[in-house]
Amino acid sequence: MLTSMQPQFEEKRFALRMALRLPIVVSGRTDDGAAWSEPTETDDISTLGALFQLNQDIEFGDTLYIRSHRPDGVPVEVKAKVVRLTAANYGSMRVGVTIIEAQENWIRLFVAWIADDNIAEGLAE
């Protein structure tokens, strides 16, 4: 009799992900419409999103704007949606986002940083 092992959890991520401390600036609007902006850095990024910490009070489903730069200095700005929130240190939140606009720009950013990281480690010819 054949039996199959069921995983204890189902992985919902479908994109290549890597740990990367990438400086970013995250901005959005409060409930009363006031604009805010907060510099932070990613814990990791994927071809479809990112995980980072924020001190700003945000909610699941909020729209955020993320600005960063490729290794060659080209600026990148994308629109993202909050898909994960967990408590972090000192009252901050760990925020997971999925990129919803200018996805091709985010993918180029991701690929550029992977290539730059591999060259720095001597993995590229």
C-alpha angles and dihedrals in degrees: 000000000000120000129185128214114235116214116246090231136014117239110228098186115102101176136083107263132193136181107249132158097216117171110236139168115221121198137177144137132276122232090267091052099256113146120236135182130192130185114221139138134246123256088202140343136208135189088265105035151335145246121222143144126258135183091200117102106248136158139221109278096024118142115238134180119222125199125190141139134247116235089264090058098255108146120236127196124181139172116237140183123221108243102161135035127179132162117263136180124315096003097307124128130232104228126200117196137183118214111243103172132038090014090163089060091052092048090051089050091050094048092045092054093046091051091045091049092049092049090049089053092047094247097124127071 
